[in-house]
Amino acid sequence: MKREFSCALLTIKDHGIGIPKEDLKNVFERFQRASNTKGITGTGLGLFISKIIIEKHKGQIEIDSEVNKGTIVQISLDIIK
């Protein structure tokens, strides 16, 4: 069987409150939440856990965001041959 691609790419996009640029460097740290999330429930563990799972599968996760416009998360996973 011939494969044309070596990885699967998953893109998730929302139109939510976005993450301030100065907070992006910490979003994958345990218990870290963006500075604009006061009044919004959460633990700051979702992206931390997601990154661990993705890296255990030899993948990568990247995030880009703009306040009041939304967030784009891209996950790439190697395709097992």
ABEGO torsion letter per residue (X at the ends): XBBABABBBBBBBBABAEBBAAAAAAAABBGBBBAAABGBBEAGAAAAAAAAAAAAAGBBBBBBBBBGAEBBBBBBBBBBX
